[in-house]
Amino acid sequence: MGASHTQSSSNGPDPRVRRNTATSSVPSSGITSSSSSAALPPQRRTVKREKSGNPKNMNGPLYMQRNENIVLVRRVKRKGEGPLKQLTRWFVENQIGFAFNLLALLFLAHGCMPRARSHTGKYFTLSYYNPTTGQYGLGKDDGFLIFFCIILFTGLRAATLEYLFAPYAKSKGISKRKDITRFSEQAWLLIYYSVFWTLGLYIYWQSPHFFNLRELWTSWPNRELTGIMKGYMLAQLAFWLQQILVINIEERRKDHWPMFTHHIITICLIYASYRYGHTRVGNLILVLMDVVDLFLPLAKCLKYLGHSAACDFMFVVFMVSWFVARHVLYLTVCYSVYAHTTSIIPYGCFTGAPGNLKGPFQPPADKGALYLLEPLWNPEGLVCYDDTVKWGFLSMLLFLQALTIMWFSLIIRVAVRVLKGEGADDTRSDDEGCEDVDAEDDEDETEFVYEEAHALAEEVGVDELDLKNWAEKRRAGSGVGGVTATGVSLPGHSDRKDLLGRIGCEKQVE
């Protein structure tokens, strides 16, 4: 229990004490308030973790006894934690159970309720299949699959972090909690990008726009796409939506807002390219971006495992791939948006279902700029391409380029340290901080407060307690089939001390 005991107070026990008759606010402690008079205002006392990492008295006793026999229980002090913060903390601690229970409920409903299959099947199958063309259209039912993938990624990420990567990190000698967490996060990203970069590259290799930028814009407008392209785009969209969730519910890094902005722009580009029918260029940009994210998590994992030379080499590969993919090839795609679309894509607006498109015609003047948003929710509504659309896409792509330039400047700083023999540490966020930081700095200082423990109780006279018979029953109940004792036995103390401590006659001090 973390508390020491002394002999009874010289004043003796209160002539009337309380017997616990219901569940206390102190779970399974067996300790209740023992004052028959009106309780004093709850005493709050703060115990702060010392910087040395070894708190005094194990952060104080778990329970304390005040005058007038009021029991205080130690609790972690939550600073400014409102309902939303509490909900966020609960979700972080229960990601695995929440995700997989939700998915299990979905599959159970799908398997046991035939009438519901037309609805539940939308969560894990592609919608809007056209048997005539063998391709898939777009629509609001795509949101079901996106939601399914978000929950699936959440559960898989939390489960692999806790049950696969964290145990592996410990088995390799990584002992700091922060390092184990960071290693596990990078290992998850390595697995994800290994799968989806390979899939994206396969789609790009099989497409007519493989090493042909002008083919990115042919056959537009086309409101249908292959099953593999549709699944790839929706899964990527779900992943980035889930990343928004991750960076906001977990511990924030130093570059939280740049990362948040990057994720928002990425989501907008993926969704807009999907709804506007520009999935070819969307696929190419994702391939260029994801190849870099293969080498960075690998370099970080090597660092945490202690392979400094391999980490430095992989960091150089990462830096070269970053420059080539994100500042050379990416800008080539941006140039194609600027130069090729004008001569290949028909300017104007189209409307109608796939196979029955009508147009082109001029954008409607009565809608202002709202016509640009119509494709985002209406798969058969107005879809246009003009200078406004071109510069809208191009501006988001160039803003994303500005963010990557900012990060690349930080990467160059790391490269300078590598050349100086100081090792590769990514300065973009605090997950790659100095390796010489003490373990106690990895965790926030924790404060505790003591609050009065309330219980449902009834008043009885002390003469009604038969201590001798109670102790005999306790000893007899320790055998098999004996009487079940109530309360909690304190290890290392006699039954009499146990009882006296519970009724307030044995005071607990620090």
N, C-alpha and C positions, 0 to 999 in steps of 0.2 A: 504493500500500500504506500510505501515511501514515507510513513509517519512513525515516529517513535512514541512510546507511552511512558507515563510516570505513574506514581501511586495516586490514589483518590485524593480529591481536595479535602482539606481539613474541615470544610464546612459540611461535608457529606452530601448525599444526593438530595435532590428536590423531593419533598414529601409526596408530590404527585408527579408521575412521569407519564410519557406517552408510549403506547404500544403501536407499532406499525401495523396497519390493517389493509393497506392498499399500496399500489406501485408508487414508489418515490420518484422524484425528479432526478435522483441519483441512481442510475441504472444498476441493478443487482448489487448494491453496496450493503444493504441492510442497515444503513445509518440514517436516522431520522432526527428531526428537531425534537428536543425533549423539554422545552419550556412550556409551562401551562399558562404563562402570562402572555400578553400581547407581544408579538415579535418586534424587535427593534428594526429600524431600516437596514436593509442588507449592506453588509460591509464589503467594500471592494478594495482589494489590495493587489497591487501590481508587482509581479516578480519577473524581472527582465533577464534574458540570457546574457551571460557575461561574454565579452569578446573572445576570451580564451577558448571558448568552445566547451568548457567544462563547467556547467552551471552549478552554483552552490546548492547543496542539499537536493540535487536532482530537480532543480527548478522549484524547490519548496515541496512540502508534504502534499499529498493528494487531497487529504482532508485536514481541517483544522477545527478546534473547538473554541468558541468564544465564551465570554462570561454569560451567565444565565443559560448555559447549556444549548447554545445555538451552533449547529454544525455548518461549517463552510466547506464548499467543494471547489477545487481548483479547475478552472476551465481556460482554454486558449482564448485570448483576447482578439476579437476580430475588429480591425480598425475600419470604420466606415463601411461595413458590409451590409448592404441593403438586400431586399428580396431578390433582385436580379443577380447580384453577386453570389448569393447563396445558391440560386438555381444553377448558375454557371459552374460553381464548385461541385455541386452534386452531379452535374452532367459529366464533368471531367473525371470524377471518381467512378462513374458508372457507365462509361462509354460502351464497354464490351457487353455488359448485360442488357443495356438499353437497345443497342443495335441488333444483337442476335435474337433477343426475345421478340423484337418487332418483326424481324425477317421470319422467324419461326411461326409467329402468328399469321403472317401473310401466307406462307406456304401451307400451313394447316388449314386455313380458310379455303385456299385454292383446291386442296386435295379433298376436303370433306364437304364442301358446299358447291355442288355442280352449277347451281344457278348463279353463283357469284363469280364463276371463272371468266366470264366475259369482262368483268371489271378487274379482278385480281391479276389476270394475265397481262394487263397493260403495264404492270410494274416490272416485268422481267422479259418482255418480248418487244420487238420493234413494231410500231403501229403504222397504219396506212400503206399496207402492201398492195401493189397494183399487179394482179396476175397477168395482165396484158403485156406490160413492159418488163416485168420481173424486178422492178425497182420500188422504192418507197417514197411516199410523199411526206409532207410536213403537217403539223397540227398541234393543238393544245394537249393531246394525249401523250406527246413526247415528254411532257412534264412528269408523268408517272415513272418512266424509266430513269429520268434524271434524279428524282427523289430516291428511287431504289438504289442507284449507284452511290449517292451521297451517304446513305445509311450503310451500305456495304463497305465503302472505303473507310468510313468512320470505325466500324467494327473490326475490319481487317487491320487497320493501322494500330488501333489500341491493343488488339490481341497479339500481333507480331511484336510490338514494342515490349509488352509485358512478359510474354511467354517464350519468345524466340530470341530476339536480339539482346534484351537485358540479361538473361541468363548466359548467353554466349559472351557478352562483354565481361561479366563477372568471372567466367571461366578463364578469360584471357588476362586477368589481373587488373582490370579497370575497377577501381574501388570507390571513387567519388560518385555520389549520387548524380551530380550535375553532368559529369562526363558520361555516365551510363545512359542518361536520358538523351544527351546530344548524339552519342554514337548510335543509339537505337533509332532516333529520328532520321539520321543520315542514311542508315541502312535501309529503312523503309523507302526513302526517296530513290535510292539506288535500285531497289527492286521495281518500283513503279516505273521509273523512266526506262529501265531495261526492257520492260514489257511493251510500253506504249511507244517508245521511240522505234523499236523494232517493227511494231505494227504499222506505225506511220510511214516508216521507210518502205515497207512492203507495198503499201497503198500507193506511195509516190512512184515506186519502181514500176508498178503495173499500170500506171495512168498514162494518158497521152501527153501529159505535160512534163514527163520525165526529161530533165535537161532541156526544156523548151519553154521559155517564159511566155511566148506569144500564145501557146496553147492553154495558158491559165484562163484566158478570157473568151475562148471560143465556146459555141453552143449556149451562150447566155441569151435570153433567160431560160433556165431549166429548173423546174420546181420538183424534180425527182432526183434521187441519187441511189447508189448501190447500197445494199445492206451493210457491208463492211465499212463503207465511208460514214453511213449514218450512225452506226454503233460507235465508231471511233470518235466522231465529233461530239456525240452526246456524252460519252464517257469522259472525254477531256473537259467538257463543260462542267460535268458533275464534280470532277476532281478539283477544279479551281474554285468552285462554289464551296466545296468542303474545306479547301485551304483558307478561305475567308473565315469559316467557322473556327478553324484551328488557331489562327493567329490572334483571334479575339477572345477565346475562352482559356487559352493557355498562357503561360508566363510571357509577357511582352519582351521583345528584343529592342535593341537600340535603334534599329532601322524599321520599326513597326510601320510607321506611316508611309515611307517609300514603298515598302512591300505591300501594304494595303492598297496603295494607288496602283501599283503594278498589277495586282490581282484583279482589281476592278476593270482596268483597261483591257487586260487579257480576256476576261469574261465578256466584256462588250464586243470585242473583236470576234471571238469565237461564235457568240450568239448571232451577231449581225451577219457574219459570213455564212452561217448556216441558213438563216432565214432569207437572206438576199440571193442565195444560190451561188455564192462564191466559195464553195467548199474546197475547190482545188488550191486556191491561194492560201486558204486557211490551213490546209494540210501541210503545204510547203513551209509556211512560217512556223508551225508547231514542230516540224522536223528539225528546222534550223535552231530553234530555241532549246528543244529537248536534248539534243546531242551534247550541249554544254553541261547540262544537268546530270549527265552520266558521270563525267570526270570529277566534278566538284564533290559530290557525296563520297565517291570512292577515295579521293584524296583525304577527306576529313576522317573517314573510317580508318585509313591507314595511320593517320596521325594519332588517333586515340588508342590504336593497338600498339603504338610505339615504334612503327616502322618509319622513322624520320626520313631516311634516304628515299624510300619508295614514295612517301608523301610528297617530298619536294619534286621528284620527277613527275609524278602525276599532276602536281600543281602547274608545272610548266606546260604539260599537255593541255590541261584545262585552260590556261591562259591563251595558248595559241588557238585552241578551238573556239574560245570566246571571241577573239578578235576576228577570225576568219568567218565564223558563222553569223555573228551578231553585228559586225561592223563592216563586212565586205559583202557577203551573200545577201544578208538582210537588206542592205541599202540597194542592192541590185533589184530585189523584189519591189522595193519602194519606187525605184526608177521605172519599173515596168508598169506599176499602177499609174504613174504620171504620164508616161509616153505611149504605152501600147493600148491602153484601154480606149483612148480617144479614137483610134483608127479601127479597132476590132469590135468593141461592144456597141450595139446600136443605141444611140442616144434617144431617150424618150421613156414613156411609161407603157406597161403592159398590165393586163388584168385577165383573170379567168383561171380555170383549173388546168392542171397539166394535160397537154394534148389539145387544149382548146383555148390557147392564149390569143388575146386580141391586142393589137397595137402594131407599131408604136404610135403614141400621140403625146401631145404636150402635157406637162404637169398641170393639174387643176389649179387655177388661180384663186378659187374661193377657199381652199384649204390652207393657204399659206405654206408653212414648212411642215405641217402635220402629215402631209402625204409621205414624208420620209419615214415616219414611224409605222405606217400601216402594215408593211410586210412583217413587222415584229410580232403581230398577233393575228393577222388574217392571211392564211396561206393561199387564198384565191383572190385577194384584194389587189390593190394597186402596188406594183413594184416598178421602180424607176431607176434609171442611171443617167446622171447628168453631172455637170461640174460640181454642184452642191454635194452629191453623193461621193464623187471622186475625192474631193478635198476633205470631206468628213472622214472617210477611211484613211486617207493619207495623213491627216493631222494626228489621228490616234496612233498610227504606226510610227510617226516621227516623235511623238511624245514618249512612246515606249523606248525609242532609240535614245532619247535624252536621258532617261532613267538608266539605261544600260551603260551609257557613257560615264555617268556619275559613278556607277559601281566599278566600271573598268579602271577609273582613276585610282580607286582604293586598291584594286587588284595589283596595279603597277607598284603601289607602295609595298605590298607584300613581296612582289618580285624583287624589289630592291633589297629587302631584308634577306631573301634567299641568297642573293648574290653576295651579301655580306656574311653569309654563314649563320644567320640567326634563326633559320627555319621558317617554314611557311605557316602563317597564322592568318586566317581570313578576318580582316578588320571590319567587314560589313555589318556584323552583328555580334552580340555578346556571347554567342555560343562558341566562339573560337577565341576566347580571351587568353591571357597569359597563362602558361602552364604552371607558373610558380605561385599562383594564387593559393593561399592556404585553404584548407578544407572548410574552415569555419566561415570563410567569406562566400562559400557557394550557396549558403542558405540565408534567408532573411532572419534578422533577429526576431525571436519569438517572445511575446509577452503573455503573462498569465494573470488572471484575476480570480479572487476568491468571492464566491457568491453564496448566499444562504441557500441551503438545500431544503426545499419544502416537501412535505409528505402528507398524505391523508392519514389522520391518526385519531385515536380515541383516548380519553383520559382514564387511567386506572390508578388505584392506590398501590404503593410500593409493596404493601403487605400481601397483595394478591399474587406476587411473583414468588414461586417456590423454586429457589435457585438450586437446592440440593436435588430435588426430583428432576429438574430440568437438565442438570449436568449428567445425572445417571442415564436419562433417556438419550442424551447426546452420545454418551459412550456406548450404550446398547445399540443405538441406531447406526453405528459405524460398521456393524456386521452385515452380512448378506440378508436381505429380507427384513432389515430392521426398520425402525421408525424413521421417516424422512424428516430431517431437521430443517427449520426455516432459518432465514438470515444467511449471512456469509461468515465462514470461519476464517479468522485472520491467521495466516501461517506464522508459526513460531510463538503463539500465545495460547494460554490455557483457555478452556471453555468459560471459566468464570470471568477472565479478563475480556473475552469476546463479548459476553453478555453485558458486563459493566460498561465496556466501551460503547455498546449500542444504545444503552439507555441513558448515557450522559454522565456516568459516575467516574469513568476513566478518561481523563482529558488528554487530547492529542496535541502535542506541541511540535514545533519545528526542531 
